[in-house]
Amino acid sequence: QGGIAPGGLNFDCKVRRESTDLKDMFISHIGAMDSMARGLRVAAKMIQDGVLAKYVKARYSSFDSGIGAKIASGEATLEDCEKYSEENGEPQRISGQQEHYENMVNYYI
């Protein structure tokens, strides 16, 4: 479907619940916009405080040099990746720490 170009929100009014009055639909739109506004404020505060930036930088630091930088820039070939894999073996499994990040977001909410 391609979404809404060039972006934006889509608030539909389909009858899905028992609240079918025009007033109910109007109130639901207000609530949705309030939730969106609160989410944007939370996101702005998190960006301003830099709470996730250092974790994202650390998480993807392997793309700053070596084979990671070659992959990120599009310069690495499949053969380069194969050679790297043969020489270095299986990569170390590192936790994505999703629960930690979710709780950081929840703290701001």
C-alpha positions as CSV (number, residue, x, y, z in Angstrom):
1,Q,0.0,0.0,0.0
2,G,3.0,2.3,0.4
3,G,1.8,4.2,3.5
4,I,0.9,7.8,3.6
5,A,3.3,9.9,1.5
6,P,5.3,11.9,2.5
7,G,4.5,10.7,6.0
8,G,2.0,11.6,8.7
9,L,-0.7,10.0,10.8
10,N,-3.8,8.1,9.8
11,F,-6.7,8.3,12.2
12,D,-9.6,6.2,10.9
13,C,-13.1,5.9,12.3
14,K,-14.1,2.3,11.7
15,V,-16.7,0.8,13.9
16,R,-14.7,-1.7,15.9
17,R,-16.1,-1.2,19.4
18,E,-19.2,-0.3,21.2
19,S,-18.4,3.4,21.1
20,T,-20.1,4.3,17.9
21,D,-21.4,7.8,18.6
22,L,-19.8,10.8,16.8
23,K,-18.9,12.2,20.2
24,D,-17.0,9.0,21.1
25,M,-15.1,9.0,17.8
26,F,-14.2,12.6,18.4
27,I,-13.0,11.9,21.9
28,S,-11.0,8.9,20.7
29,H,-9.2,11.2,18.1
30,I,-8.4,13.7,20.9
31,G,-7.0,10.9,23.0
32,A,-4.9,9.5,20.2
33,M,-3.4,12.9,19.4
34,D,-2.7,13.5,23.1
35,S,-0.9,10.1,23.2
36,M,1.1,11.0,20.1
37,A,2.1,14.4,21.5
38,R,3.2,12.8,24.8
39,G,5.2,10.3,22.9
40,L,6.9,13.0,20.9
41,R,7.7,15.0,24.1
42,V,9.2,11.8,25.7
43,A,11.3,11.1,22.5
44,A,12.6,14.7,22.4
45,K,13.5,14.6,26.1
46,M,15.4,11.3,25.6
47,I,17.2,12.7,22.6
48,Q,18.0,15.9,24.6
49,D,19.3,13.9,27.6
50,G,21.3,11.5,25.3
51,V,20.2,8.5,27.2
52,L,20.2,6.1,24.2
53,A,23.0,7.6,22.0
54,K,25.9,6.2,23.9
55,Y,24.3,2.7,24.0
56,V,23.6,2.8,20.2
57,K,27.1,3.9,19.5
58,A,28.6,1.1,21.6
59,R,26.2,-1.5,20.1
60,Y,27.3,-0.7,16.6
61,S,30.9,0.2,17.3
62,S,32.1,-2.8,15.2
63,F,31.0,-0.9,12.1
64,D,33.5,1.9,12.8
65,S,36.6,-0.1,11.7
66,G,37.9,-3.2,10.0
67,I,35.5,-5.5,8.2
68,G,32.5,-3.8,9.9
69,A,33.4,-0.4,8.3
70,K,33.9,-2.1,4.9
71,I,30.5,-3.7,5.2
72,A,28.8,-0.5,6.3
73,S,30.4,1.5,3.4
74,G,29.4,-1.2,0.9
75,E,33.0,-2.0,0.0
76,A,33.1,-5.5,1.4
77,T,32.5,-8.4,-1.0
78,L,31.0,-11.7,-0.1
79,E,34.5,-13.1,-0.5
80,D,35.8,-10.6,2.0
81,C,33.1,-11.7,4.5
82,E,33.8,-15.4,3.9
83,K,37.6,-14.8,4.4
84,Y,36.9,-12.9,7.6
85,S,34.6,-15.6,8.9
86,E,37.1,-18.3,8.1
87,E,40.0,-16.4,9.9
88,N,37.9,-15.3,12.9
89,G,35.4,-18.1,13.4
90,E,32.0,-17.6,14.9
91,P,31.2,-14.1,16.2
92,Q,30.8,-13.7,20.0
93,R,27.2,-13.5,21.0
94,I,26.5,-10.2,22.7
95,S,23.1,-9.4,24.3
96,G,21.0,-6.7,22.6
97,Q,19.9,-5.7,26.1
98,Q,16.4,-5.0,24.8
99,E,14.8,-5.2,28.2
100,H,17.2,-2.6,29.6
101,Y,16.4,-0.2,26.8
102,E,12.6,-0.8,27.1
103,N,12.9,0.0,30.8
104,M,14.8,3.2,30.0
105,V,12.0,4.3,27.7
106,N,9.4,3.3,30.3
107,Y,11.2,5.4,32.9
108,Y,10.7,8.5,30.7
109,I,7.1,7.7,30.0
